[in-house]
Amino acid sequence: MTYFADFGLAEPIARALEAKGYKEPTPIQMQAIPPVMEGKDICGIAQTGTGKTAAFALPMLHRMAATPKHRLKYSTRALVLAPTRELASQIAQSFEDYGKFLKLSVTTVFGGVPIPRQERAMSHGVDVVVATPGRLLDLVERGSIDLKHVEILVLDEADQMLDLGFIHDLRRIVGLLPRQRQTLFFSATMPKAIEELAARYLTNPVKVAVKPAATTAERVDQAVIHVNQAEKPALLQIVLKSEGLDRALVFTRTKHGADRVVRQLGNAGIKAEAIHGNKSQPQRERALASFKSGECKVLVATDIAARGIDVSGVSHVINYELPNVPESYVHRIGRTARAGKAGQAIAFCAEDERPFLRDIEKLIRQKITPLALPADFRSAVAATQKIERSAPPAPRDDSRGDDRRDFARRAPGGGRPGRDPRATVTPHQPRRRSGGAASHRGQR
């Protein structure tokens, strides 16, 4: 198949694709769309930026449009699970774009927003729910979502869900779903734990893969610069001022590190925004909107946001700090070279990060090209240190985001911290009014 028209998608979906200028499917879409339309389970392995959201959204919309059903209160026909709020929002937007001419409803369920708003959205039932696991279980416990009518389950970015400790929540959620359902399983990498998870949830799946596990985007020019940790701020400023840089995504390992980088860049006259788990949902949305519009050309992020940022025009990904999980490197640099464009990934490697670099090169099965320090580097370091000494002290950050709850490691017994691991979740129970312990849990 060469064109979307060859799939035989419902006319309203074909019209939406035409409006977006989509004509030729990507390899993952060519392989996944026909079996999903036939109702088969899928195990898909694809890098970020390969178009896998459309690979499952288009045939799902087609199947639901072909068999319209009356919406049931607090129920949904399709459930898509994603590891982060940003990714959930991105997926939901894709469903809305592809289904704009269909009479189907889509809603998101994740932390950081008032839970009553999501309860109201579910009260009359919806066709597609895109959710993060923690908040979904909160609504289940409040009787605001009933999962026993789900026809299609999608697990997107399954490897990151495992990394973030969602395995126990996934097991609880899957236990509430009908046994007779279609399950679509997508992951950027396929370690042994993910293979075992797929084997548990899929029935005779069709396996589709467009790249070997853990390979990096072909059009990304990768480089590494060896530099002392204390001299990274000066190097970052030089790189961000270089020619050819349109929009840069800078990755740190910690939330406080991201805030510190933004403050240092601000002292040097470079506007930057941070996005991480300690930021409230409105703060994260404003930062992402500013980055997408081009008003702010530098976004500093932690790995929580790595797979939920789908912004065209990201020319550079800068690993200010190398990830200690090598797979995260693959996901980070996948934010550039999207939609057929080229991109550049530059890693800053301090002496104590060399083991991380070796692990990354082993995973991607290639050596990353080393670059020399810029010619004016020493003078830039001196100037940066002078600015830092004269800068006012950093303000105290009292913002309280929800990701520490949404993405906290789950307790060994299967529950979230502070809960009785033996507690069970009933599929549906009478809705409780906000208040008491339930409302506190609902703020995740």
Secondary structure, 3 states (H helix, E strand, C coil): CCCHHHHCCCHHHHHHHHHCCCCCCCHHHHHHHHHHHCCCCEEEECCCCCCHHHHHHHHHHHHHHHCCCCCCCCEEEEEEECCCHHHHHHHHHHHHHHCCCCCCCEEEECCCCCHHHHHHHHCCCEEEEEECHHHHHHHHHCCCCECCCCCEEEECCHHHHHHCCCHHHHHHHHHCCCCCCEEEEEECCCCHHHHHHHHHHCCCCEEEECCCCCCCCCCEEEEEEECCHHHHHHHHHHHHCCCCCCCEEEECCCHHHHHHHHHHHHHCCCCCEEECCCCCHHHHHHHHHHHHHCCCCEEEECHHHCCCCCCCCCCEEEECCCCCCHHHHHHHHCCCCCCCCCEEEEEEECHHHHHHHHHHHHHHCCCCEEECCCCCHHHHHHHHHHHHHHCCCCCCCCCCCCHHHHCCCCCCCCCCCCCCCCCCCCCCCCCCCCCHHHHHHCCC
